[in-house]
Amino acid sequence: MGGMLAARMTLISPAKVERLSLVNPIGLEDWKLIAPYRTVEENFAQELRAKPESTKEYQRVNYFGGGWKPEYEALTEILAGWTRHPEYRRVAWNAALTSDMIFTQPVLYEFGRLKTPTLLVIGQRDRTAIGKDRVLKEVA
């Protein structure tokens, strides 16, 4: 979501941003045109079902091209650790709100307004797509 926020900040306060680099930013697609909407409460329920194992599997499939190396383990620890924390309900609620924002407020339609020199880097193995669990496999 950092790319979405960086693009918005650049659009709102262009004088504060000299150059913009976006690496695999979410918001380049308008998934609400493809996937059915899920309420914040439904997102929250899904977040509460997360476990360290499911978090690791999500990372493996979406960020590591379906593969796994031992050195990836450390990269999953923060997200997996959240699910074990006593305040996880608060984290899950914030994640649900964030998911709603990403789904309903893509920056796709605003990129043409960027005046700041912008570098866009898209990796070939990143498979993150909000709502892809609610569409046909060939669309996801």
N, CA, C and O atoms as CSV, one atom per row, in Angstrom:
chain,resi,resn,atom,element,x,y,z
A,1,MET,N,N,0.816,-1.188,0.000
A,1,MET,CA,C,0.000,0.000,0.000
A,1,MET,C,C,0.861,1.254,0.000
A,1,MET,O,O,0.350,2.357,-0.193
A,2,GLY,N,N,2.146,1.097,0.212
A,2,GLY,CA,C,3.041,2.249,0.230
A,2,GLY,C,C,3.044,3.016,-1.072
A,2,GLY,O,O,3.130,4.244,-1.069
A,3,GLY,N,N,2.950,2.310,-2.185
A,3,GLY,CA,C,2.923,2.975,-3.482
A,3,GLY,C,C,1.693,3.847,-3.656
A,3,GLY,O,O,1.770,4.947,-4.203
A,4,MET,N,N,0.549,3.344,-3.182
A,4,MET,CA,C,-0.678,4.139,-3.247
A,4,MET,C,C,-0.524,5.417,-2.431
A,4,MET,O,O,-0.874,6.507,-2.883
A,5,LEU,N,N,0.003,5.261,-1.226
A,5,LEU,CA,C,0.178,6.429,-0.358
A,5,LEU,C,C,1.191,7.412,-0.934
A,5,LEU,O,O,0.986,8.625,-0.884
A,6,ALA,N,N,2.279,6.886,-1.478
A,6,ALA,CA,C,3.293,7.762,-2.062
A,6,ALA,C,C,2.719,8.518,-3.266
A,6,ALA,O,O,2.982,9.708,-3.434
A,7,ALA,N,N,1.944,7.833,-4.093
A,7,ALA,CA,C,1.326,8.501,-5.242
A,7,ALA,C,C,0.351,9.577,-4.774
A,7,ALA,O,O,0.336,10.680,-5.321
A,8,ARG,N,N,-0.459,9.267,-3.767
A,8,ARG,CA,C,-1.404,10.265,-3.253
A,8,ARG,C,C,-0.685,11.476,-2.667
A,8,ARG,O,O,-1.072,12.618,-2.912
A,9,MET,N,N,0.360,11.217,-1.895
A,9,MET,CA,C,1.110,12.331,-1.305
A,9,MET,C,C,1.683,13.208,-2.409
A,9,MET,O,O,1.649,14.435,-2.311
A,10,THR,N,N,2.206,12.590,-3.450
A,10,THR,CA,C,2.787,13.340,-4.561
A,10,THR,C,C,1.721,14.166,-5.270
A,10,THR,O,O,1.981,15.295,-5.684
A,11,LEU,N,N,0.526,13.609,-5.410
A,11,LEU,CA,C,-0.568,14.349,-6.041
A,11,LEU,C,C,-1.041,15.514,-5.168
A,11,LEU,O,O,-1.363,16.588,-5.676
A,12,ILE,N,N,-1.079,15.297,-3.876
A,12,ILE,CA,C,-1.573,16.329,-2.944
A,12,ILE,C,C,-0.534,17.414,-2.697
A,12,ILE,O,O,-0.862,18.598,-2.627
A,13,SER,N,N,0.730,16.997,-2.565
A,13,SER,CA,C,1.803,17.948,-2.240
A,13,SER,C,C,2.986,17.769,-3.183
A,13,SER,O,O,4.059,17.354,-2.746
A,14,PRO,N,N,2.814,18.068,-4.448
A,14,PRO,CA,C,3.897,17.816,-5.414
A,14,PRO,C,C,5.189,18.561,-5.112
A,14,PRO,O,O,6.265,18.087,-5.477
A,15,ALA,N,N,5.112,19.689,-4.469
A,15,ALA,CA,C,6.323,20.449,-4.163
A,15,ALA,C,C,7.206,19.742,-3.140
A,15,ALA,O,O,8.396,20.040,-3.042
A,16,LYS,N,N,6.643,18.818,-2.385
A,16,LYS,CA,C,7.404,18.103,-1.364
A,16,LYS,C,C,8.102,16.862,-1.909
A,16,LYS,O,O,8.897,16.238,-1.205
A,17,VAL,N,N,7.810,16.499,-3.159
A,17,VAL,CA,C,8.358,15.269,-3.727
A,17,VAL,C,C,9.166,15.607,-4.974
A,17,VAL,O,O,8.631,16.112,-5.960
A,18,GLU,N,N,10.464,15.320,-4.913
A,18,GLU,CA,C,11.345,15.625,-6.034
A,18,GLU,C,C,11.274,14.535,-7.104
A,18,GLU,O,O,11.242,14.825,-8.300
A,19,ARG,N,N,11.251,13.269,-6.652
A,19,ARG,CA,C,11.170,12.112,-7.542
A,19,ARG,C,C,10.353,11.042,-6.831
A,19,ARG,O,O,10.331,10.964,-5.603
A,20,LEU,N,N,9.685,10.225,-7.629
A,20,LEU,CA,C,8.841,9.168,-7.067
A,20,LEU,C,C,9.242,7.836,-7.683
A,20,LEU,O,O,9.286,7.704,-8.906
A,21,SER,N,N,9.533,6.851,-6.841
A,21,SER,CA,C,9.820,5.493,-7.297
A,21,SER,C,C,8.787,4.563,-6.682
A,21,SER,O,O,8.589,4.557,-5.467
A,22,LEU,N,N,8.137,3.788,-7.516
A,22,LEU,CA,C,7.111,2.853,-7.066
A,22,LEU,C,C,7.533,1.443,-7.460
A,22,LEU,O,O,7.814,1.183,-8.629
A,23,VAL,N,N,7.578,0.542,-6.498
A,23,VAL,CA,C,7.950,-0.844,-6.753
A,23,VAL,C,C,6.753,-1.722,-6.426
A,23,VAL,O,O,6.336,-1.816,-5.272
A,24,ASN,N,N,6.207,-2.361,-7.448
A,24,ASN,CA,C,5.029,-3.236,-7.314
A,24,ASN,C,C,3.906,-2.572,-6.521
A,24,ASN,O,O,3.404,-3.158,-5.562
A,25,PRO,N,N,3.503,-1.359,-6.904
A,25,PRO,CA,C,2.464,-0.698,-6.110
A,25,PRO,C,C,1.087,-1.311,-6.336
A,25,PRO,O,O,0.716,-1.660,-7.457
A,26,ILE,N,N,0.348,-1.431,-5.251
A,26,ILE,CA,C,-1.062,-1.805,-5.345
A,26,ILE,C,C,-1.805,-0.562,-5.813
A,26,ILE,O,O,-1.393,0.559,-5.515
A,27,GLY,N,N,-2.883,-0.754,-6.536
A,27,GLY,CA,C,-3.691,0.369,-6.986
A,27,GLY,C,C,-3.579,0.628,-8.472
A,27,GLY,O,O,-4.178,1.576,-8.980
A,28,LEU,N,N,-2.809,-0.211,-9.191
A,28,LEU,CA,C,-2.684,-0.060,-10.629
A,28,LEU,C,C,-3.846,-0.709,-11.374
A,28,LEU,O,O,-3.989,-0.536,-12.584
A,29,GLU,N,N,-4.667,-1.449,-10.653
A,29,GLU,CA,C,-5.865,-2.045,-11.216
A,29,GLU,C,C,-7.060,-1.558,-10.418
A,29,GLU,O,O,-6.934,-1.186,-9.251
A,30,ASP,N,N,-8.205,-1.564,-11.048
A,30,ASP,CA,C,-9.437,-1.234,-10.330
A,30,ASP,C,C,-10.187,-2.543,-10.105
A,30,ASP,O,O,-11.057,-2.925,-10.887
A,31,TRP,N,N,-9.831,-3.210,-9.028
A,31,TRP,CA,C,-10.383,-4.533,-8.749
A,31,TRP,C,C,-11.876,-4.490,-8.431
A,31,TRP,O,O,-12.541,-5.521,-8.529
A,32,LYS,N,N,-12.415,-3.351,-8.060
A,32,LYS,CA,C,-13.851,-3.308,-7.780
A,32,LYS,C,C,-14.666,-3.483,-9.061
A,32,LYS,O,O,-15.868,-3.740,-8.997
A,33,LEU,N,N,-14.024,-3.347,-10.220
A,33,LEU,CA,C,-14.692,-3.621,-11.485
A,33,LEU,C,C,-14.686,-5.111,-11.813
A,33,LEU,O,O,-15.404,-5.558,-12.708
A,34,ILE,N,N,-13.874,-5.874,-11.088
A,34,ILE,CA,C,-13.678,-7.293,-11.382
A,34,ILE,C,C,-14.197,-8.196,-10.266
A,34,ILE,O,O,-14.899,-9.176,-10.520
A,35,ALA,N,N,-13.845,-7.854,-9.034
A,35,ALA,CA,C,-14.176,-8.715,-7.888
A,35,ALA,C,C,-15.349,-8.141,-7.116
A,35,ALA,O,O,-15.492,-6.923,-7.020
A,36,PRO,N,N,-16.193,-9.008,-6.564
A,36,PRO,CA,C,-17.290,-8.508,-5.736
A,36,PRO,C,C,-16.765,-7.830,-4.472
A,36,PRO,O,O,-15.739,-8.218,-3.912
A,37,TYR,N,N,-17.496,-6.813,-4.047
A,37,TYR,CA,C,-17.125,-6.076,-2.841
A,37,TYR,C,C,-17.305,-6.948,-1.610
A,37,TYR,O,O,-18.235,-7.750,-1.532
A,38,ARG,N,N,-16.413,-6.785,-0.661
A,38,ARG,CA,C,-16.534,-7.430,0.643
A,38,ARG,C,C,-16.479,-6.320,1.674
A,38,ARG,O,O,-15.598,-5.462,1.619
A,39,THR,N,N,-17.412,-6.329,2.612
A,39,THR,CA,C,-17.502,-5.269,3.613
A,39,THR,C,C,-16.283,-5.285,4.542
A,39,THR,O,O,-15.527,-6.255,4.594
A,40,VAL,N,N,-16.121,-4.189,5.265
A,40,VAL,CA,C,-15.042,-4.109,6.246
A,40,VAL,C,C,-15.212,-5.221,7.280
A,40,VAL,O,O,-14.229,-5.829,7.704
A,41,GLU,N,N,-16.438,-5.488,7.682
A,41,GLU,CA,C,-16.693,-6.548,8.669
A,41,GLU,C,C,-16.303,-7.917,8.119
A,41,GLU,O,O,-15.757,-8.745,8.848
A,42,GLU,N,N,-16.578,-8.160,6.844
A,42,GLU,CA,C,-16.172,-9.433,6.223
A,42,GLU,C,C,-14.654,-9.525,6.119
A,42,GLU,O,O,-14.079,-10.590,6.345
A,43,ASN,N,N,-14.003,-8.416,5.777
A,43,ASN,CA,C,-12.538,-8.396,5.757
A,43,ASN,C,C,-11.972,-8.672,7.146
A,43,ASN,O,O,-10.990,-9.399,7.296
A,44,PHE,N,N,-12.598,-8.087,8.148
A,44,PHE,CA,C,-12.165,-8.283,9.533
A,44,PHE,C,C,-12.263,-9.764,9.920
A,44,PHE,O,O,-11.337,-10.317,10.514
A,45,ALA,N,N,-13.385,-10.399,9.580
A,45,ALA,CA,C,-13.556,-11.830,9.890
A,45,ALA,C,C,-12.475,-12.665,9.207
A,45,ALA,O,O,-11.945,-13.607,9.796
A,46,GLN,N,N,-12.154,-12.319,7.971
A,46,GLN,CA,C,-11.096,-13.046,7.271
A,46,GLN,C,C,-9.748,-12.825,7.955
A,46,GLN,O,O,-8.981,-13.771,8.137
A,47,GLU,N,N,-9.461,-11.599,8.329
A,47,GLU,CA,C,-8.199,-11.309,9.018
A,47,GLU,C,C,-8.078,-12.105,10.313
A,47,GLU,O,O,-6.997,-12.595,10.641
A,48,LEU,N,N,-9.167,-12.234,11.041
A,48,LEU,CA,C,-9.141,-12.975,12.309
A,48,LEU,C,C,-8.848,-14.459,12.103
A,48,LEU,O,O,-8.394,-15.134,13.027
A,49,ARG,N,N,-9.102,-14.965,10.913
A,49,ARG,CA,C,-8.813,-16.379,10.623
A,49,ARG,C,C,-7.337,-16.609,10.301
A,49,ARG,O,O,-6.902,-17.758,10.219
A,50,ALA,N,N,-6.568,-15.551,10.119
A,50,ALA,CA,C,-5.152,-15.691,9.760
A,50,ALA,C,C,-4.373,-16.369,10.884
A,50,ALA,O,O,-4.596,-16.114,12.067
A,51,LYS,N,N,-3.480,-17.213,10.486
A,51,LYS,CA,C,-2.574,-17.913,11.401
A,51,LYS,C,C,-1.159,-17.760,10.844
A,51,LYS,O,O,-1.003,-17.429,9.669
A,52,PRO,N,N,-0.139,-17.990,11.646
A,52,PRO,CA,C,1.226,-17.881,11.112
A,52,PRO,C,C,1.434,-18.716,9.841
A,52,PRO,O,O,2.110,-18.270,8.914
A,53,GLU,N,N,0.866,-19.906,9.794
A,53,GLU,CA,C,1.038,-20.775,8.632
A,53,GLU,C,C,0.362,-20.202,7.392
A,53,GLU,O,O,0.926,-20.247,6.299
A,54,SER,N,N,-0.855,-19.659,7.560
A,54,SER,CA,C,-1.558,-19.101,6.401
A,54,SER,C,C,-0.880,-17.817,5.924
A,54,SER,O,O,-0.885,-17.514,4.731
A,55,THR,N,N,-0.303,-17.074,6.848
A,55,THR,CA,C,0.427,-15.860,6.488
A,55,THR,C,C,1.663,-16.215,5.665
A,55,THR,O,O,1.952,-15.578,4.652
A,56,LYS,N,N,2.380,-17.228,6.107
A,56,LYS,CA,C,3.563,-17.686,5.372
A,56,LYS,C,C,3.166,-18.188,3.987
A,56,LYS,O,O,3.862,-17.908,3.010
A,57,GLU,N,N,2.071,-18.917,3.887
A,57,GLU,CA,C,1.613,-19.436,2.602
A,57,GLU,C,C,1.220,-18.299,1.662
A,57,GLU,O,O,1.513,-18.354,0.467
A,58,TYR,N,N,0.562,-17.278,2.189
A,58,TYR,CA,C,0.215,-16.102,1.393
A,58,TYR,C,C,1.479,-15.460,0.809
A,58,TYR,O,O,1.530,-15.134,-0.377
A,59,GLN,N,N,2.484,-15.286,1.649
A,59,GLN,CA,C,3.742,-14.698,1.202
A,59,GLN,C,C,4.398,-15.573,0.131
A,59,GLN,O,O,4.878,-15.070,-0.885
A,60,ARG,N,N,4.412,-16.881,0.370
A,60,ARG,CA,C,5.043,-17.813,-0.584
A,60,ARG,C,C,4.391,-17.708,-1.965
A,60,ARG,O,O,5.081,-17.610,-2.979
A,61,VAL,N,N,3.077,-17.730,-1.992
A,61,VAL,CA,C,2.341,-17.718,-3.262
A,61,VAL,C,C,2.413,-16.354,-3.945
A,61,VAL,O,O,2.632,-16.281,-5.155
A,62,ASN,N,N,2.230,-15.277,-3.186
A,62,ASN,CA,C,2.097,-13.956,-3.784
A,62,ASN,C,C,3.397,-13.201,-3.993
A,62,ASN,O,O,3.506,-12.421,-4.940
A,63,TYR,N,N,4.387,-13.412,-3.132
A,63,TYR,CA,C,5.611,-12.630,-3.220
A,63,TYR,C,C,6.837,-13.420,-3.666
A,63,TYR,O,O,7.798,-12.832,-4.163
A,64,PHE,N,N,6.821,-14.727,-3.499
A,64,PHE,CA,C,8.008,-15.523,-3.798
A,64,PHE,C,C,7.792,-16.493,-4.951
A,64,PHE,O,O,8.499,-17.495,-5.060
A,65,GLY,N,N,6.825,-16.203,-5.808
A,65,GLY,CA,C,6.618,-16.994,-7.014
A,65,GLY,C,C,6.282,-18.448,-6.763
A,65,GLY,O,O,6.525,-19.298,-7.620
A,66,GLY,N,N,5.729,-18.745,-5.606
A,66,GLY,CA,C,5.363,-20.121,-5.279
A,66,GLY,C,C,6.504,-20.939,-4.704
A,66,GLY,O,O,6.299,-22.076,-4.277
A,67,GLY,N,N,7.699,-20.377,-4.687
A,67,GLY,CA,C,8.855,-21.087,-4.149
A,67,GLY,C,C,9.122,-20.685,-2.709
A,67,GLY,O,O,8.446,-19.826,-2.144
A,68,TRP,N,N,10.107,-21.318,-2.143
A,68,TRP,CA,C,10.466,-20.974,-0.773
A,68,TRP,C,C,11.932,-21.259,-0.539
A,68,TRP,O,O,12.461,-22.278,-0.982
A,69,LYS,N,N,12.587,-20.337,0.168
A,69,LYS,CA,C,13.974,-20.500,0.589
A,69,LYS,C,C,14.018,-20.193,2.078
A,69,LYS,O,O,13.231,-19.377,2.559
A,70,PRO,N,N,14.906,-20.821,2.808
A,70,PRO,CA,C,14.989,-20.568,4.250
A,70,PRO,C,C,15.158,-19.093,4.606
A,70,PRO,O,O,14.659,-18.645,5.638
A,71,GLU,N,N,15.855,-18.339,3.763
A,71,GLU,CA,C,16.071,-16.923,4.076
A,71,GLU,C,C,14.787,-16.097,4.001
A,71,GLU,O,O,14.762,-14.965,4.484
A,72,TYR,N,N,13.721,-16.636,3.405
A,72,TYR,CA,C,12.437,-15.930,3.370
A,72,TYR,C,C,11.747,-15.945,4.732
A,72,TYR,O,O,10.892,-15.105,5.012
A,73,GLU,N,N,12.116,-16.891,5.563
A,73,GLU,CA,C,11.450,-17.071,6.860
A,73,GLU,C,C,11.421,-15.776,7.673
A,73,GLU,O,O,10.388,-15.418,8.239
A,74,ALA,N,N,12.539,-15.084,7.729
A,74,ALA,CA,C,12.615,-13.845,8.507
A,74,ALA,C,C,11.673,-12.771,7.953
A,74,ALA,O,O,11.192,-11.919,8.701
A,75,LEU,N,N,11.413,-12.812,6.650
A,75,LEU,CA,C,10.555,-11.814,6.028
A,75,LEU,C,C,9.082,-12.008,6.380
A,75,LEU,O,O,8.280,-11.091,6.202
A,76,THR,N,N,8.725,-13.170,6.870
A,76,THR,CA,C,7.330,-13.445,7.231
A,76,THR,C,C,7.075,-13.271,8.721
A,76,THR,O,O,5.922,-13.282,9.154
A,77,GLU,N,N,8.115,-13.112,9.498
A,77,GLU,CA,C,7.967,-13.128,10.958
A,77,GLU,C,C,7.097,-11.997,11.497
A,77,GLU,O,O,6.317,-12.223,12.422
A,78,ILE,N,N,7.205,-10.801,10.953
A,78,ILE,CA,C,6.398,-9.698,11.481
A,78,ILE,C,C,4.918,-9.973,11.262
A,78,ILE,O,O,4.123,-9.889,12.198
A,79,LEU,N,N,4.546,-10.301,10.032
A,79,LEU,CA,C,3.124,-10.565,9.753
A,79,LEU,C,C,2.610,-11.767,10.539
A,79,LEU,O,O,1.509,-11.725,11.088
A,80,ALA,N,N,3.388,-12.821,10.597
A,80,ALA,CA,C,2.972,-13.995,11.358
A,80,ALA,C,C,2.898,-13.675,12.846
A,80,ALA,O,O,2.008,-14.158,13.546
A,81,GLY,N,N,3.833,-12.862,13.327
A,81,GLY,CA,C,3.852,-12.503,14.744
A,81,GLY,C,C,2.627,-11.716,15.169
A,81,GLY,O,O,2.162,-11.847,16.301
A,82,TRP,N,N,2.101,-10.895,14.263
A,82,TRP,CA,C,0.881,-10.139,14.596
A,82,TRP,C,C,-0.242,-11.072,15.021
A,82,TRP,O,O,-0.994,-10.765,15.946
A,83,THR,N,N,-0.354,-12.205,14.351
A,83,THR,CA,C,-1.477,-13.114,14.638
A,83,THR,C,C,-1.368,-13.723,16.034
A,83,THR,O,O,-2.361,-14.213,16.571
A,84,ARG,N,N,-0.186,-13.698,16.619
A,84,ARG,CA,C,0.013,-14.259,17.966
A,84,ARG,C,C,-0.066,-13.209,19.070
A,84,ARG,O,O,-0.035,-13.545,20.254
A,85,HIS,N,N,-0.166,-11.951,18.688
A,85,HIS,CA,C,-0.128,-10.866,19.668
A,85,HIS,C,C,-1.487,-10.704,20.353
A,85,HIS,O,O,-2.519,-10.885,19.707
A,86,PRO,N,N,-1.509,-10.365,21.656
A,86,PRO,CA,C,-2.774,-10.175,22.370
A,86,PRO,C,C,-3.668,-9.076,21.771
A,86,PRO,O,O,-4.887,-9.110,21.938
A,87,GLU,N,N,-3.069,-8.116,21.082
A,87,GLU,CA,C,-3.834,-7.028,20.464
A,87,GLU,C,C,-4.149,-7.303,18.991
A,87,GLU,O,O,-4.425,-6.377,18.229
A,88,TYR,N,N,-4.106,-8.574,18.597
A,88,TYR,CA,C,-4.295,-8.882,17.183
A,88,TYR,C,C,-5.648,-8.413,16.643
A,88,TYR,O,O,-5.732,-8.057,15.468
A,89,ARG,N,N,-6.682,-8.398,17.437
A,89,ARG,CA,C,-7.988,-7.919,16.944
A,89,ARG,C,C,-7.882,-6.481,16.433
A,89,ARG,O,O,-8.504,-6.130,15.430
A,90,ARG,N,N,-7.102,-5.656,17.115
A,90,ARG,CA,C,-6.912,-4.269,16.683
A,90,ARG,C,C,-6.146,-4.224,15.353
A,90,ARG,O,O,-6.505,-3.470,14.448
A,91,VAL,N,N,-5.112,-5.021,15.248
A,91,VAL,CA,C,-4.340,-5.093,14.006
A,91,VAL,C,C,-5.232,-5.593,12.870
A,91,VAL,O,O,-5.190,-5.062,11.760
A,92,ALA,N,N,-6.037,-6.614,13.152
A,92,ALA,CA,C,-6.936,-7.183,12.138
A,92,ALA,C,C,-7.962,-6.148,11.672
A,92,ALA,O,O,-8.270,-6.074,10.482
A,93,TRP,N,N,-8.489,-5.354,12.596
A,93,TRP,CA,C,-9.455,-4.313,12.223
A,93,TRP,C,C,-8.784,-3.272,11.325
A,93,TRP,O,O,-9.358,-2.857,10.319
A,94,ASN,N,N,-7.571,-2.851,11.688
A,94,ASN,CA,C,-6.849,-1.892,10.852
A,94,ASN,C,C,-6.558,-2.473,9.467
A,94,ASN,O,O,-6.645,-1.764,8.465
A,95,ALA,N,N,-6.218,-3.742,9.413
A,95,ALA,CA,C,-5.981,-4.401,8.120
A,95,ALA,C,C,-7.261,-4.440,7.288
A,95,ALA,O,O,-7.219,-4.259,6.071
A,96,ALA,N,N,-8.390,-4.674,7.941
A,96,ALA,CA,C,-9.674,-4.694,7.230
A,96,ALA,C,C,-9.994,-3.313,6.650
A,96,ALA,O,O,-10.456,-3.205,5.514
A,97,LEU,N,N,-9.751,-2.270,7.424
A,97,LEU,CA,C,-9.973,-0.913,6.924
A,97,LEU,C,C,-9.030,-0.598,5.764
A,97,LEU,O,O,-9.427,0.029,4.781
A,98,THR,N,N,-7.787,-1.036,5.888
A,98,THR,CA,C,-6.806,-0.813,4.829
A,98,THR,C,C,-7.214,-1.541,3.554
A,98,THR,O,O,-7.116,-0.983,2.461
A,99,SER,N,N,-7.670,-2.778,3.689
A,99,SER,CA,C,-8.125,-3.540,2.519
A,99,SER,C,C,-9.257,-2.824,1.815
A,99,SER,O,O,-9.303,-2.782,0.585
A,100,ASP,N,N,-10.174,-2.259,2.590
A,100,ASP,CA,C,-11.294,-1.535,1.998
A,100,ASP,C,C,-10.797,-0.315,1.228
A,100,ASP,O,O,-11.270,-0.039,0.126
A,101,MET,N,N,-9.850,0.408,1.804
A,101,MET,CA,C,-9.303,1.584,1.128
A,101,MET,C,C,-8.613,1.192,-0.172
A,101,MET,O,O,-8.812,1.838,-1.201
A,102,ILE,N,N,-7.815,0.150,-0.130
A,102,ILE,CA,C,-7.109,-0.293,-1.334
A,102,ILE,C,C,-8.112,-0.688,-2.414
A,102,ILE,O,O,-7.931,-0.352,-3.584
A,103,PHE,N,N,-9.161,-1.396,-2.026
A,103,PHE,CA,C,-10.158,-1.893,-2.974
A,103,PHE,C,C,-10.993,-0.764,-3.561
A,103,PHE,O,O,-11.297,-0.776,-4.754
A,104,THR,N,N,-11.363,0.205,-2.743
A,104,THR,CA,C,-12.311,1.229,-3.196
A,104,THR,C,C,-11.652,2.510,-3.699
A,104,THR,O,O,-12.329,3.354,-4.286
A,105,GLN,N,N,-10.336,2.675,-3.480
A,105,GLN,CA,C,-9.683,3.930,-3.855
A,105,GLN,C,C,-8.391,3.701,-4.652
A,105,GLN,O,O,-7.332,4.185,-4.253
A,106,PRO,N,N,-8.466,2.973,-5.764
A,106,PRO,CA,C,-7.240,2.749,-6.540
A,106,PRO,C,C,-6.694,4.064,-7.099
A,106,PRO,O,O,-7.453,4.996,-7.364
A,107,VAL,N,N,-5.391,4.128,-7.271
A,107,VAL,CA,C,-4.774,5.342,-7.811
A,107,VAL,C,C,-4.639,5.297,-9.333
A,107,VAL,O,O,-4.158,6.250,-9.945
A,108,LEU,N,N,-5.049,4.227,-9.921
A,108,LEU,CA,C,-4.951,4.015,-11.364
A,108,LEU,C,C,-5.394,5.228,-12.173
A,108,LEU,O,O,-4.718,5.626,-13.122
A,109,TYR,N,N,-6.514,5.808,-11.804
A,109,TYR,CA,C,-7.086,6.902,-12.578
A,109,TYR,C,C,-6.404,8.244,-12.345
A,109,TYR,O,O,-6.714,9.226,-13.021
A,110,GLU,N,N,-5.484,8.289,-11.401
A,110,GLU,CA,C,-4.841,9.553,-11.065
A,110,GLU,C,C,-3.394,9.659,-11.540
A,110,GLU,O,O,-2.787,10.724,-11.438
A,111,PHE,N,N,-2.839,8.566,-12.057
A,111,PHE,CA,C,-1.434,8.600,-12.470
A,111,PHE,C,C,-1.182,9.639,-13.552
A,111,PHE,O,O,-0.099,10.223,-13.594
A,112,GLY,N,N,-2.130,9.880,-14.409
A,112,GLY,CA,C,-1.966,10.880,-15.463
A,112,GLY,C,C,-1.775,12.292,-14.937
A,112,GLY,O,O,-1.282,13.160,-15.656
A,113,ARG,N,N,-2.158,12.528,-13.700
A,113,ARG,CA,C,-2.009,13.854,-13.085
A,113,ARG,C,C,-0.643,14.060,-12.442
A,113,ARG,O,O,-0.312,15.181,-12.055
A,114,LEU,N,N,0.153,13.008,-12.320
A,114,LEU,CA,C,1.486,13.140,-11.714
A,114,LEU,C,C,2.392,13.960,-12.615
A,114,LEU,O,O,2.529,13.662,-13.801
A,115,LYS,N,N,3.004,14.979,-12.063
A,115,LYS,CA,C,3.962,15.814,-12.790
A,115,LYS,C,C,5.397,15.502,-12.361
A,115,LYS,O,O,6.351,15.847,-13.059
A,116,THR,N,N,5.536,14.859,-11.227
A,116,THR,CA,C,6.835,14.499,-10.667
A,116,THR,C,C,7.456,13.370,-11.487
A,116,THR,O,O,6.750,12.432,-11.857
A,117,PRO,N,N,8.758,13.432,-11.781
A,117,PRO,CA,C,9.395,12.302,-12.463
A,117,PRO,C,C,9.171,11.022,-11.647
A,117,PRO,O,O,9.470,10.969,-10.454
A,118,THR,N,N,8.644,10.008,-12.309
A,118,THR,CA,C,8.226,8.788,-11.615
A,118,THR,C,C,8.813,7.556,-12.285
A,118,THR,O,O,8.745,7.399,-13.504
A,119,LEU,N,N,9.391,6.683,-11.462
A,119,LEU,CA,C,9.896,5.394,-11.925
A,119,LEU,C,C,8.942,4.328,-11.414
A,119,LEU,O,O,8.666,4.259,-10.216
A,120,LEU,N,N,8.443,3.507,-12.308
A,120,LEU,CA,C,7.529,2.421,-11.957
A,120,LEU,C,C,8.222,1.101,-12.249
A,120,LEU,O,O,8.587,0.826,-13.392
A,121,VAL,N,N,8.408,0.273,-11.204
A,121,VAL,CA,C,9.060,-1.027,-11.342
A,121,VAL,C,C,8.032,-2.111,-11.000
A,121,VAL,O,O,7.449,-2.117,-9.915
A,122,ILE,N,N,7.830,-3.006,-11.932
A,122,ILE,CA,C,6.869,-4.095,-11.728
A,122,ILE,C,C,7.629,-5.411,-11.791
A,122,ILE,O,O,8.248,-5.729,-12.806
A,123,GLY,N,N,7.582,-6.175,-10.705
A,123,GLY,CA,C,8.235,-7.474,-10.658
A,123,GLY,C,C,7.386,-8.537,-11.336
A,123,GLY,O,O,6.160,-8.436,-11.381
A,124,GLN,N,N,8.033,-9.528,-11.847
A,124,GLN,CA,C,7.321,-10.591,-12.557
A,124,GLN,C,C,6.729,-11.641,-11.619
A,124,GLN,O,O,5.864,-12.412,-12.034
A,125,ARG,N,N,7.177,-11.686,-10.367
A,125,ARG,CA,C,6.692,-12.721,-9.451
A,125,ARG,C,C,5.661,-12.226,-8.450
A,125,ARG,O,O,5.069,-13.036,-7.737
A,126,ASP,N,N,5.430,-10.938,-8.377
A,126,ASP,CA,C,4.455,-10.402,-7.426
A,126,ASP,C,C,3.046,-10.720,-7.933
A,126,ASP,O,O,2.678,-10.322,-9.038
A,127,ARG,N,N,2.273,-11.424,-7.139
A,127,ARG,CA,C,0.923,-11.849,-7.517
A,127,ARG,C,C,-0.142,-11.269,-6.584
A,127,ARG,O,O,-1.244,-11.807,-6.482
A,128,THR,N,N,0.191,-10.174,-5.910
A,128,THR,CA,C,-0.767,-9.555,-5.009
A,128,THR,C,C,-1.883,-8.925,-5.821
A,128,THR,O,O,-1.628,-8.153,-6.745
A,129,ALA,N,N,-3.104,-9.250,-5.482
A,129,ALA,CA,C,-4.265,-8.666,-6.153
A,129,ALA,C,C,-5.434,-8.735,-5.176
A,129,ALA,O,O,-5.922,-9.817,-4.849
A,130,ILE,N,N,-5.863,-7.594,-4.726
A,130,ILE,CA,C,-6.927,-7.551,-3.728
A,130,ILE,C,C,-8.223,-8.068,-4.338
A,130,ILE,O,O,-8.643,-7.608,-5.401
A,131,GLY,N,N,-8.846,-9.011,-3.673
A,131,GLY,CA,C,-10.099,-9.582,-4.144
A,131,GLY,C,C,-9.946,-10.772,-5.064
A,131,GLY,O,O,-10.947,-11.315,-5.532
A,132,LYS,N,N,-8.704,-11.202,-5.341
A,132,LYS,CA,C,-8.537,-12.301,-6.294
A,132,LYS,C,C,-9.095,-13.624,-5.775
A,132,LYS,O,O,-9.304,-14.558,-6.549
A,133,ASP,N,N,-9.333,-13.701,-4.476
A,133,ASP,CA,C,-9.959,-14.897,-3.919
A,133,ASP,C,C,-11.458,-14.956,-4.217
A,133,ASP,O,O,-12.121,-15.942,-3.896
A,134,ARG,N,N,-11.993,-13.886,-4.836
A,134,ARG,CA,C,-13.426,-13.835,-5.119
A,134,ARG,C,C,-13.727,-13.803,-6.608
A,134,ARG,O,O,-14.848,-13.487,-7.007
A,135,VAL,N,N,-12.740,-14.128,-7.433
A,135,VAL,CA,C,-12.948,-14.136,-8.881
A,135,VAL,C,C,-12.557,-15.495,-9.447
A,135,VAL,O,O,-11.949,-16.317,-8.762
A,136,LEU,N,N,-12.914,-15.715,-10.704
A,136,LEU,CA,C,-12.526,-16.946,-11.375
A,136,LEU,C,C,-11.006,-17.060,-11.428
A,136,LEU,O,O,-10.302,-16.052,-11.506
A,137,LYS,N,N,-10.510,-18.283,-11.387
A,137,LYS,CA,C,-9.070,-18.524,-11.349
A,137,LYS,C,C,-8.341,-17.859,-12.517
A,137,LYS,O,O,-7.263,-17.295,-12.324
A,138,GLU,N,N,-8.907,-17.914,-13.719
A,138,GLU,CA,C,-8.233,-17.326,-14.878
A,138,GLU,C,C,-8.189,-15.797,-14.798
A,138,GLU,O,O,-7.324,-15.179,-15.418
A,139,VAL,N,N,-9.092,-15.184,-14.057
A,139,VAL,CA,C,-9.064,-13.739,-13.859
A,139,VAL,C,C,-8.026,-13.384,-12.802
A,139,VAL,O,O,-7.282,-12.416,-12.956
A,140,ALA,N,N,-7.978,-14.172,-11.726
A,140,ALA,CA,C,-7.042,-13.912,-10.643
A,140,ALA,C,C,-5.611,-13.962,-11.128
A,140,ALA,O,O,-4.685,-13.764,-10.341
